[in-house]
Amino acid sequence: MEAFQKAYDTIIVGSGPGGATVAKELSKKGQKVLILEWGNNAPIKGTAPQAFGMVGIPGKNLLTTDLGRLNMLMRGTTTGGSSVFYCATAFDPPFEMLESHGINIRAEIDELKNEIPIDPLKNDLIGPMAERIASSALELGYDWQQLNKFIYQDKCKPNCWMCSLGCPHGAKWTARNFVEEAIEHGATLVNGAKVQSVIIDGNKAVGVKVKIKRRTYKLEAPTTILGAGGIGSAEILRNSGMKDVGYDLFVDPLIIVQGKASDVKKGKEPQMQYGWHVANEYVMTDFAMPKNPKLSIMVKIKDELGGRITDKGGCKKRLSENDNKKLEKGYDHAKKILKNAGVKKINKSIVFAAHPGGSVKVGDFLDSDLKAKLDNLYVCDCSVVPEAWGLPPTLTILGLGIRLARHLLKVETPSQEKLQSAPN
Ligand SMILES: Cc1cc2nc3c(=O)[nH]c(=O)nc-3n(C[C@H](O)[C@H](O)[C@H](O)COP(=O)(O)OP(=O)(O)OC[C@H]3O[C@@H](n4cnc5c(N)ncnc54)[C@H](O)[C@@H]3O)c2cc1C
């Protein structure tokens, strides 16, 4: 018998923003929680070889969609999921869209803003490349604004470019912070645990089948929550016989547009310090590449729903004509801004994506409480988003995690007025 083979109230699959938030909230209230995470729990060093192992392995983290212009889909597999490598930019959820699907997370988002760092960077942390791009965009009349960051600014180092390799200074807030809190409150984390399928008895889920160090275990609990991300949760459900999930996803495709300005010599700063959001079209931001002195702008679009997740956890997704037009439009804006900033020769990258989601939608396989068609089974991650997206999703997923935990604990959400009057 292994140490993790104990009685639990809840099994949570995946420790990204969705899984970690529910784990923290439930274990804080005394629930016995087991977190099963495919990736490892090595301390984050901020080195390229470590990042490669957690976010760079072809077929596992880098999925080629092999269709059309969309070439590379990224996801992190380690404790904390993709948030370990994310750019730590916080965007408010599209509250009205979620409310039209019966989901109100306004109070949860207010609460999160008191709990974790969500602020624009202070002046001494802002890099010269982002400044240059911002002044050029503002001069041309773009509404180019500072963005909120999930960063503990007292721990953040000026002229540091390591966010995207995993912050070694503990300055970037990641879902690992919530996993650590869950563990402090008694949760069990098992790494190297790849969940294969949900165990179903009649019309209810009773646990999961999981492979740990080449052995397969059947672990049972009264409640199972999938938080394996936009690809992983659909893969698990499909392998559990639910072949109607995993369709019509979004990926928020992006390109990087860049070039050198002769007077910019250094390239060490965080990504996504300022940006411009045009609802339903695109988000454009500065996007410093590690140790690269080129001025870079990311153009990320809201793509149309389409494609599918395969039973082996692959992704097939072709960009529509409209998606390609949006990318071209964004490229034109980025060229204008870069030229005005002094860049002579401009080029653009292949198409990447890092926000797979919408593959297990609310209103489709899930109700507005994130409960699946099977009893005792819930999903909480980017896959639950009910419509096309086009935004950094983390803050929304955290809000959904708190809301789901409250639902399971049968605790009422405090009103926004109550939260605003509570001491921090
Ligand atoms: C490079 C990059 C930059 C980004 N920048 C931003 C940003 O600035 N702001 C923002 O809001 N978002 C950003 N994102 C996106 C954000 O990180 C993700 O949307 C978010 O992490 C998704 O959370 P999640 O809970 O859905 O799943 P994930 O973060 O994908 O976590 C899922 C977890 O489940 C595990 N898992 C998967 N399958 C299994 C299985 N079968 N068994 C057990 N465990 C499994 C994975 O290992 C992973 O740890 C970025 C992403 C990337 C890759």
The ligand as an SDF file (V2000), in Angstrom:
LIG
                    3D

 53 58  0  0  0  0  0  0  0  0999 V2000
    4.0410   30.8750  -22.1950 C   0  0  0  0  0  0  0  0  0  0  0  0
    2.6850   31.1650  -21.5940 C   0  0  0  0  0  0  0  0  0  0  0  0
    2.3680   32.4700  -21.2410 C   0  0  0  0  0  0  0  0  0  0  0  0
    1.1050   32.7470  -20.6800 C   0  0  0  0  0  0  0  0  0  0  0  0
    0.8480   34.0140  -20.2090 N   0  0  0  0  0  0  0  0  0  0  0  0
   -0.3280   34.2460  -19.5500 C   0  0  0  0  0  0  0  0  0  0  0  0
   -0.5640   35.4990  -18.9190 C   0  0  0  0  0  0  0  0  0  0  0  0
    0.2630   36.4100  -18.9470 O   0  0  0  0  0  0  0  0  0  0  0  0
   -1.7380   35.6780  -18.2720 N   0  0  0  0  0  0  0  0  0  0  0  0
   -2.7030   34.6870  -18.1970 C   0  0  0  0  0  0  0  0  0  0  0  0
   -3.7530   34.9130  -17.5850 O   0  0  0  0  0  0  0  0  0  0  0  0
   -2.4750   33.4980  -18.7740 N   0  0  0  0  0  0  0  0  0  0  0  0
   -1.3250   33.2390  -19.4240 C   0  0  0  0  0  0  0  0  0  0  0  0
   -1.0850   32.0110  -19.9710 N   0  0  0  0  0  0  0  0  0  0  0  0
   -2.1370   31.0080  -19.9200 C   0  0  0  0  0  0  0  0  0  0  0  0
   -2.3190   30.4010  -18.5460 C   0  0  0  0  0  0  0  0  0  0  0  0
   -1.0740   30.0060  -18.0150 O   0  0  0  0  0  0  0  0  0  0  0  0
   -3.2380   29.2020  -18.6770 C   0  0  0  0  0  0  0  0  0  0  0  0
   -4.4310   29.6300  -19.3180 O   0  0  0  0  0  0  0  0  0  0  0  0
   -3.5910   28.6320  -17.3270 C   0  0  0  0  0  0  0  0  0  0  0  0
   -2.4470   28.1600  -16.6620 O   0  0  0  0  0  0  0  0  0  0  0  0
   -4.5810   27.4970  -17.5080 C   0  0  0  0  0  0  0  0  0  0  0  0
   -4.9080   26.9800  -16.2610 O   0  0  0  0  0  0  0  0  0  0  0  0
   -5.6190   25.5640  -16.1630 P   0  0  0  0  0  0  0  0  0  0  0  0
   -5.9660   25.3540  -14.7410 O   0  0  0  0  0  0  0  0  0  0  0  0
   -6.6740   25.5000  -17.1860 O   0  0  0  0  0  0  0  0  0  0  0  0
   -4.5500   24.4720  -16.6080 O   0  0  0  0  0  0  0  0  0  0  0  0
   -2.9940   24.3210  -16.7420 P   0  0  0  0  0  0  0  0  0  0  0  0
   -2.2480   25.5000  -16.2890 O   0  0  0  0  0  0  0  0  0  0  0  0
   -2.7560   23.8000  -18.1150 O   0  0  0  0  0  0  0  0  0  0  0  0
   -2.7140   23.1460  -15.7070 O   0  0  0  0  0  0  0  0  0  0  0  0
   -3.1620   21.8500  -15.9300 C   0  0  0  0  0  0  0  0  0  0  0  0
   -2.3090   20.9050  -15.0920 C   0  0  0  0  0  0  0  0  0  0  0  0
   -2.8370   19.6010  -15.2470 O   0  0  0  0  0  0  0  0  0  0  0  0
   -1.7660   18.6850  -15.4280 C   0  0  0  0  0  0  0  0  0  0  0  0
   -2.3010   17.5470  -16.2020 N   0  0  0  0  0  0  0  0  0  0  0  0
   -2.6460   17.5220  -17.5010 C   0  0  0  0  0  0  0  0  0  0  0  0
   -3.1050   16.3090  -17.8350 N   0  0  0  0  0  0  0  0  0  0  0  0
   -3.0420   15.5620  -16.7020 C   0  0  0  0  0  0  0  0  0  0  0  0
   -3.3870   14.2030  -16.4050 C   0  0  0  0  0  0  0  0  0  0  0  0
   -3.8800   13.3900  -17.3320 N   0  0  0  0  0  0  0  0  0  0  0  0
   -3.1760   13.7520  -15.1400 N   0  0  0  0  0  0  0  0  0  0  0  0
   -2.6640   14.5700  -14.1730 C   0  0  0  0  0  0  0  0  0  0  0  0
   -2.3420   15.8640  -14.4130 N   0  0  0  0  0  0  0  0  0  0  0  0
   -2.5360   16.3470  -15.6560 C   0  0  0  0  0  0  0  0  0  0  0  0
   -0.6970   19.4690  -16.1670 C   0  0  0  0  0  0  0  0  0  0  0  0
    0.5830   18.9050  -15.9480 O   0  0  0  0  0  0  0  0  0  0  0  0
   -0.8540   20.8500  -15.5380 C   0  0  0  0  0  0  0  0  0  0  0  0
   -0.0140   21.0030  -14.4150 O   0  0  0  0  0  0  0  0  0  0  0  0
    0.1580   31.7010  -20.5330 C   0  0  0  0  0  0  0  0  0  0  0  0
    0.4780   30.3910  -20.9000 C   0  0  0  0  0  0  0  0  0  0  0  0
    1.7390   30.1170  -21.4110 C   0  0  0  0  0  0  0  0  0  0  0  0
    2.0770   28.6960  -21.7820 C   0  0  0  0  0  0  0  0  0  0  0  0
  1  2  1  0
  2  3  1  0
  2 52  2  0
  3  4  2  0
  4  5  1  0
  4 50  1  0
  5  6  2  0
  6  7  1  0
  6 13  1  0
  7  8  2  0
  7  9  1  0
  9 10  1  0
 10 11  2  0
 10 12  1  0
 12 13  2  0
 13 14  1  0
 14 15  1  0
 14 50  1  0
 15 16  1  0
 16 17  1  0
 16 18  1  0
 18 19  1  0
 18 20  1  0
 20 21  1  0
 20 22  1  0
 22 23  1  0
 23 24  1  0
 24 25  2  0
 24 26  1  0
 24 27  1  0
 27 28  1  0
 28 29  2  0
 28 30  1  0
 28 31  1  0
 31 32  1  0
 32 33  1  0
 33 34  1  0
 33 48  1  0
 34 35  1  0
 35 36  1  0
 35 46  1  0
 36 37  1  0
 36 45  1  0
 37 38  2  0
 38 39  1  0
 39 40  1  0
 39 45  2  0
 40 41  1  0
 40 42  2  0
 42 43  1  0
 43 44  2  0
 44 45  1  0
 46 47  1  0
 46 48  1  0
 48 49  1  0
 50 51  2  0
 51 52  1  0
 52 53  1  0
M  END
$$$$
